[in-house]
Amino acid sequence: MQDITVQELKERMDAGTAPIMIDVREPFEWDMNHLDGVQKISMGDIPAKVSDLADWKDKELVIVCRSGGRSGRISEFLRQEGFSNIRNLTGGMLAWKRDIDSSFNVE
């Protein structure tokens, strides 16, 4: 599995070259705070939405969660479904809060 750090993602966002980002956290987590431009699809909804994501099979996708665990599992699932350029956000939103934006609301 290929990972991406929060620093690399932030640099790409600032440069306007951010990949497609999918946040797999639960709605209450999303409501607390989320990154701009991120698609919201809860982890449990991903299997049913795979066909909806078919246009992104060859696009670079960054999967985001709280700490990197759920996004790692979803990254592997999507890879098995034929997605070729999946990246897991290392450390998730906790790392974003720690390294990028200390005001980011995540528990």
KAGICOR-V560036 format. One record per backbone hydrogen bond with DSSP energy under -0.5 kcal/mol. CO is the residue of the C=O (numbers start at 1). NH is the residue of the N-H. Records with the same first field share a line. If there is no record, write none. Layout:
BEGIN
CO: NH / NH
END
This chain:
BEGIN
2: 88
4: 90
5: 9
6: 10
7: 11
8: 12
9: 13
10: 14
11: 15
12: 16 / 17 / 18
13: 16
20: 62
21: 39
22: 24 / 64
23: 41
24: 43
26: 29 / 30
27: 31
28: 32
29: 33
35: 38
39: 23 / 41
42: 45 / 46
43: 46 / 47
45: 49
46: 49 / 50
47: 50
49: 52 / 53
50: 53
51: 54
53: 56
54: 57
56: 59
57: 84 / 85
59: 61
60: 20
61: 63 / 87
62: 22
63: 89
64: 24
65: 93
66: 94
67: 91
68: 72
69: 73
70: 74
71: 75
72: 76
73: 77
74: 78
75: 79
76: 80
77: 81
78: 83
79: 82
85: 61
86: 2
87: 63
88: 4 / 90
89: 92
91: 94 / 95
92: 96
93: 97
94: 98
95: 99
96: 100 / 101
101: 104
104: 106
END
